[in-house]
Amino acid sequence: MRTPRRVLALAAVGAVALALVGCGDGGSDDASAPGDKKITIYSGRGESLVKPLLERFEKATGITVRVRYGDSAQLAAQLLEEGDRSPADVFLAQDAGALGAVAKAGRFATLPQAQLDKVPAGFRAADGRWVGVTGRSRVLVYHADQVSADQLPTSVLELTDPRWRGKVGIVPTNASFQAFVTALRLQHGEAKAREFLAGLKANEVHIRERNTQIVEDVNDGKLAAGLVNHYYVYEKAQEAGVDVKSLKARLHFFPGGDTGALVNVSGVGVLNRAGSDPDAAALVEFLLGQEAQTYFTTEVSEYPLAAGVSAAPGLPPLGSLAPPKINLNDLDTLAETVELIKSVGLA
């Protein structure tokens, strides 16, 4: 039987080598020392989004940042493989599942309570080993002319119904989709999750490589609907220079605590080796501060989790959403989810 570590590492098979990219002077691959004004980040969030923000952090603090960019699941696998040899000080991840996998392996230090208290309890690790930075709701994106309001599903499980045959797109290799499937396993059990995924395949679901492709195809009428995170539609509107209401792609937030309404987080954890490093602590403090929270809200319309910053215009308040009653700390069985998705032939 494969160990969880080996299974998790499957997510990285075929991935290109991850280059260490400096936001400041470039640095080296050598591990930093506490208080030396240098930190190394493994970032599961994209360079185009994160680099400008980290450059602000460098300017404000004088701390040089070295970044290894990659997929959150791949980087989680890499951290587990590297163990104590890893040069990473901080892991910035796209979802709670990747953070949970690393925390479960005992790789994270406990964060200061003052930092944890900046974020509601539901959006941080119960043991204090990671904290959410932004909130991201799962939604159904749909074409306004192809799906009427009375046709919208009340549950994501309805997408296996024949009336949705050949009309829905998913990105099964995406960390957010995998976290959703993990939530499905938790809320409904392994057998029901398998049944749902197999049902999607039998219903001729369309596979895409990126969530942006799904939103693009829905907006162009090539797909009737797709499962994505809420902010991709706002990103599409921003790129097109139009109001989100003018798009044909619309958002449907599943009601009633449905698994399809999972509110996940992007978040951050500090590796054990940097648990007492003031530079790593400064980065976490910065990510939870008003400047960074406003940046994520403005640039990608994700929900701010720290107090004092409002959500993007047009978004329903975070408190008004009806996510499933799932503890994000339990989304750490990423390895089993990856295996399940592969076993039904969706990846």
C-alpha positions as CSV (number, residue, x, y, z in Angstrom):
1,M,0.0,0.0,0.0
2,R,1.2,3.5,-0.8
3,T,1.9,5.8,2.1
4,P,0.0,9.1,2.1
5,R,3.2,10.9,1.3
6,R,3.8,8.9,-1.9
7,V,0.2,9.3,-3.0
8,L,0.4,13.0,-2.5
9,A,3.5,13.1,-4.5
10,L,1.5,11.8,-7.5
11,A,0.1,15.3,-7.9
12,A,3.6,16.4,-8.9
13,V,4.2,13.7,-11.5
14,G,5.0,15.2,-14.8
15,A,5.4,18.7,-13.4
16,V,8.2,20.9,-14.6
17,A,11.1,21.7,-12.3
18,L,10.3,24.5,-10.0
19,A,12.7,27.4,-10.2
20,L,13.7,29.5,-7.2
21,V,12.9,33.1,-8.3
22,G,14.0,36.1,-6.2
23,C,11.7,39.1,-5.8
24,G,14.6,41.1,-4.6
25,D,18.3,40.4,-5.2
26,G,17.6,36.8,-6.4
27,G,19.6,35.4,-3.5
28,S,20.6,31.7,-3.5
29,D,19.0,28.4,-2.7
30,D,20.7,28.5,0.7
31,A,18.4,28.4,3.8
32,S,18.1,31.7,5.6
33,A,18.8,32.2,9.3
34,P,16.4,33.8,11.8
35,G,16.5,37.5,11.7
36,D,18.9,37.8,8.7
37,K,16.3,39.8,6.7
38,K,15.9,37.0,4.2
39,I,13.0,34.5,3.9
40,T,12.2,31.8,1.4
41,I,8.6,31.2,0.4
42,Y,7.0,28.3,-1.4
43,S,4.0,29.9,-3.1
44,G,1.1,28.0,-4.5
45,R,-0.3,31.4,-5.6
46,G,0.7,32.6,-9.1
47,E,3.7,34.9,-9.6
48,S,1.8,37.5,-11.5
49,L,-0.5,38.0,-8.5
50,V,1.9,37.5,-5.6
51,K,5.2,39.1,-6.9
52,P,3.9,42.8,-6.8
53,L,2.6,42.3,-3.3
54,L,5.8,40.8,-2.1
55,E,7.8,43.6,-3.6
56,R,5.7,46.0,-1.4
57,F,6.6,43.8,1.6
58,E,10.3,44.0,0.7
59,K,10.1,47.8,0.4
60,A,8.2,48.2,3.7
61,T,10.4,45.9,5.8
62,G,13.8,45.6,4.1
63,I,13.4,41.8,4.1
64,T,14.6,40.0,0.9
65,V,12.1,37.5,-0.4
66,R,13.0,34.4,-2.4
67,V,10.1,32.6,-3.9
68,R,9.5,29.1,-5.4
69,Y,6.3,29.2,-7.4
70,G,4.2,26.1,-8.2
71,D,0.9,24.3,-7.8
72,S,-0.1,24.1,-4.2
73,A,-0.4,20.3,-4.2
74,Q,3.0,20.0,-5.9
75,L,4.6,22.3,-3.4
76,A,2.9,20.5,-0.4
77,A,4.3,17.2,-1.8
78,Q,7.8,18.8,-2.2
79,L,7.7,20.0,1.4
80,L,6.9,16.6,2.6
81,E,9.7,15.0,0.5
82,E,12.3,17.6,1.6
83,G,11.4,17.3,5.2
84,D,13.8,19.1,7.5
85,R,16.1,19.7,4.5
86,S,13.7,22.2,3.0
87,P,14.9,25.7,2.6
88,A,11.4,27.0,2.9
89,D,10.4,29.3,5.7
90,V,6.8,30.0,4.7
91,F,4.2,28.1,2.6
92,L,1.6,30.3,0.9
93,A,-1.0,28.0,-0.4
94,Q,-4.1,28.2,-2.6
95,D,-6.3,26.1,-0.4
96,A,-6.7,24.6,3.1
97,G,-6.2,21.1,1.9
98,A,-2.5,21.7,0.9
99,L,-1.9,23.5,4.2
100,G,-3.6,20.7,6.1
101,A,-1.5,18.1,4.5
102,V,1.7,19.8,5.5
103,A,0.4,20.6,9.0
104,K,-0.7,16.9,9.4
105,A,2.9,15.9,8.8
106,G,4.1,18.1,11.7
107,R,6.0,20.6,9.4
108,F,4.4,23.8,10.6
109,A,5.1,25.9,13.8
110,T,2.3,27.3,15.8
111,L,1.5,30.9,14.9
112,P,1.2,33.6,17.5
113,Q,-2.3,33.9,18.9
114,A,-2.4,37.6,18.1
115,Q,-2.1,36.7,14.4
116,L,-4.6,33.9,14.6
117,D,-7.1,36.2,16.2
118,K,-7.1,38.5,13.2
119,V,-9.1,35.8,11.3
120,P,-12.4,34.1,12.3
121,A,-11.9,30.7,13.9
122,G,-13.5,28.9,11.0
123,F,-10.8,30.1,8.6
124,R,-7.7,29.0,10.5
125,A,-6.3,25.7,11.8
126,A,-7.7,24.5,15.1
127,D,-4.2,23.9,16.4
128,G,-2.9,27.3,15.2
129,R,-0.5,26.0,12.6
130,W,-1.9,27.9,9.6
131,V,-4.2,30.9,9.1
132,G,-6.4,31.9,6.2
133,V,-5.5,35.0,4.2
134,T,-8.5,35.2,1.8
135,G,-11.8,33.5,1.3
136,R,-12.9,31.8,-1.9
137,S,-16.4,30.5,-2.5
138,R,-17.2,27.6,-4.8
139,V,-20.0,28.5,-7.3
140,L,-21.7,27.4,-10.5
141,V,-20.8,29.8,-13.3
142,Y,-23.6,29.7,-15.9
143,H,-24.6,31.3,-19.2
144,A,-27.5,33.7,-18.6
145,D,-29.2,32.8,-21.9
146,Q,-28.7,29.1,-21.6
147,V,-29.7,28.5,-18.0
148,S,-32.7,30.3,-16.5
149,A,-33.1,31.1,-12.8
150,D,-35.6,28.4,-12.3
151,Q,-33.2,25.8,-13.9
152,L,-30.4,26.5,-11.5
153,P,-29.6,23.5,-9.3
154,T,-30.1,23.6,-5.5
155,S,-27.3,21.1,-5.1
156,V,-24.1,20.4,-6.9
157,L,-25.1,16.7,-6.9
158,E,-27.8,17.5,-9.4
159,L,-25.1,18.1,-12.1
160,T,-25.1,14.3,-12.8
161,D,-28.8,14.6,-14.0
162,P,-29.2,13.9,-17.7
163,R,-30.5,17.5,-18.3
164,W,-26.9,18.6,-17.7
165,R,-25.3,16.1,-20.1
166,G,-22.5,17.6,-22.0
167,K,-23.1,21.1,-20.6
168,V,-20.8,21.3,-17.6
169,G,-17.1,22.0,-17.3
170,I,-14.6,21.1,-14.5
171,V,-10.9,21.4,-13.8
172,P,-10.1,18.1,-11.9
173,T,-6.4,18.8,-11.5
174,N,-7.1,22.2,-9.8
175,A,-6.4,22.4,-6.0
176,S,-9.8,24.1,-5.4
177,F,-11.7,21.4,-7.2
178,Q,-9.8,18.8,-5.2
179,A,-10.6,20.5,-2.0
180,F,-14.3,20.5,-3.0
181,V,-14.1,16.8,-3.7
182,T,-12.5,16.3,-0.3
183,A,-15.4,18.2,1.3
184,L,-17.8,16.0,-0.6
185,R,-16.1,12.9,0.9
186,L,-16.4,14.4,4.3
187,Q,-20.0,15.5,4.0
188,H,-21.5,12.6,2.1
189,G,-19.0,9.8,2.4
190,E,-16.5,8.1,0.1
191,A,-19.1,6.1,-1.8
192,K,-21.3,9.1,-2.6
193,A,-18.2,11.1,-3.7
194,R,-17.2,8.3,-6.1
195,E,-20.7,8.1,-7.4
196,F,-20.9,11.8,-8.1
197,L,-17.5,11.9,-9.9
198,A,-18.4,8.8,-11.9
199,G,-21.8,10.4,-12.7
200,L,-20.0,13.5,-14.0
201,K,-17.9,11.4,-16.3
202,A,-20.9,9.4,-17.5
203,N,-22.7,12.7,-18.1
204,E,-20.0,13.8,-20.5
205,V,-18.5,16.5,-18.4
206,H,-16.0,18.7,-20.1
207,I,-12.4,18.7,-18.8
208,R,-10.4,22.0,-18.8
209,E,-6.9,22.8,-17.6
210,R,-7.8,26.1,-16.0
211,N,-10.7,27.8,-14.4
212,T,-10.3,30.8,-16.6
213,Q,-11.0,28.5,-19.6
214,I,-14.3,27.5,-18.1
215,V,-15.4,31.1,-17.5
216,E,-14.3,32.0,-21.0
217,D,-16.2,29.1,-22.5
218,V,-19.3,29.8,-20.5
219,N,-19.3,33.5,-21.3
220,D,-18.9,32.6,-25.0
221,G,-21.7,30.2,-24.9
222,K,-19.5,27.1,-25.5
223,L,-20.5,25.7,-22.1
224,A,-23.7,26.1,-20.3
225,A,-22.1,26.0,-16.9
226,G,-19.0,25.1,-14.9
227,L,-17.7,24.6,-11.3
228,V,-15.2,27.3,-10.3
229,N,-14.3,29.7,-7.6
230,H,-16.4,33.0,-7.5
231,Y,-13.6,35.4,-8.4
232,Y,-12.8,34.1,-11.8
233,V,-15.9,35.8,-13.2
234,Y,-14.7,39.1,-11.7
235,E,-11.3,38.5,-13.2
236,K,-12.9,38.1,-16.6
237,A,-14.8,41.3,-16.3
238,Q,-11.6,43.2,-15.1
239,E,-9.6,41.9,-18.1
240,A,-12.4,42.9,-20.5
241,G,-12.7,46.3,-18.9
242,V,-16.4,45.9,-18.3
243,D,-18.8,45.7,-15.4
244,V,-19.3,42.1,-14.2
245,K,-23.1,42.5,-14.7
246,S,-22.5,42.9,-18.5
247,L,-21.0,39.4,-18.9
248,K,-23.1,36.5,-20.0
249,A,-21.3,34.4,-17.4
250,R,-23.1,34.7,-14.0
251,L,-22.6,33.3,-10.6
252,H,-24.8,30.9,-8.7
253,F,-24.1,30.4,-5.0
254,F,-25.5,27.0,-4.0
255,P,-27.9,27.4,-1.0
256,G,-28.6,25.5,2.2
257,G,-25.2,24.3,3.2
258,D,-24.6,22.4,0.0
259,T,-21.1,21.1,-0.6
260,G,-21.0,23.1,-3.9
261,A,-20.9,26.2,-1.7
262,L,-17.7,25.4,0.1
263,V,-15.9,28.5,1.3
264,N,-12.2,27.6,1.2
265,V,-9.2,29.8,2.0
266,S,-5.9,30.7,0.6
267,G,-3.6,30.7,3.6
268,V,-0.2,30.7,5.1
269,G,1.9,28.5,7.4
270,V,5.4,28.9,8.8
271,L,7.7,26.0,8.7
272,N,9.2,24.7,11.9
273,R,12.7,25.9,11.0
274,A,11.3,29.5,10.9
275,G,9.0,29.3,13.9
276,S,11.0,31.9,15.8
277,D,12.1,33.9,12.8
278,P,10.9,37.5,13.1
279,D,11.1,37.8,9.3
280,A,8.6,35.0,8.7
281,A,6.4,36.5,11.4
282,A,6.6,39.9,9.7
283,L,5.3,38.3,6.4
284,V,2.3,36.7,8.1
285,E,1.5,40.0,9.8
286,F,1.8,41.8,6.4
287,L,-0.5,39.3,4.7
288,L,-3.2,39.8,7.3
289,G,-2.8,43.6,7.3
290,Q,-5.0,46.1,5.5
291,E,-2.7,46.7,2.6
292,A,-2.5,43.0,1.5
293,Q,-6.1,42.3,2.3
294,T,-7.2,45.3,0.2
295,Y,-4.8,44.1,-2.6
296,F,-6.4,40.7,-2.9
297,T,-9.8,42.2,-2.7
298,T,-9.0,44.7,-5.5
299,E,-6.9,42.5,-7.7
300,V,-8.8,39.2,-7.7
301,S,-12.1,39.9,-5.8
302,E,-11.4,37.3,-3.1
303,Y,-13.0,37.8,0.3
304,P,-10.8,39.6,2.9
305,L,-10.7,37.6,6.1
306,A,-9.1,40.1,8.5
307,A,-11.4,42.9,9.8
308,G,-11.5,46.4,8.4
309,V,-11.6,45.6,4.6
310,S,-14.8,45.4,2.6
311,A,-15.5,42.7,0.0
312,A,-15.4,43.6,-3.7
313,P,-18.5,45.6,-4.9
314,G,-21.3,43.4,-6.0
315,L,-20.2,40.3,-4.0
316,P,-22.7,39.0,-1.4
317,P,-21.2,39.5,2.1
318,L,-19.2,36.6,3.3
319,G,-21.5,36.2,6.2
320,S,-24.5,35.8,4.0
321,L,-23.2,32.7,2.2
322,A,-24.4,29.2,3.2
323,P,-21.4,27.0,3.0
324,P,-21.5,23.4,4.2
325,K,-20.7,22.8,7.9
326,I,-17.2,21.4,7.2
327,N,-14.2,22.1,9.3
328,L,-11.5,23.3,6.9
329,N,-8.9,21.6,9.1
330,D,-10.3,18.3,7.9
331,L,-9.5,19.0,4.2
332,D,-6.1,17.5,4.7
333,T,-6.8,14.1,3.0
334,L,-5.6,15.5,-0.4
335,A,-3.8,12.3,-1.3
336,E,-6.9,10.2,-1.1
337,T,-8.9,12.7,-3.1
338,V,-6.3,12.8,-5.9
339,E,-6.4,9.0,-6.0
340,L,-10.2,9.0,-6.2
341,I,-10.4,11.5,-9.0
342,K,-7.9,9.5,-11.0
343,S,-9.6,6.2,-10.3
344,V,-12.8,7.3,-11.9
345,G,-10.9,8.6,-15.0
346,L,-11.3,12.3,-14.6
347,A,-7.5,13.0,-14.4
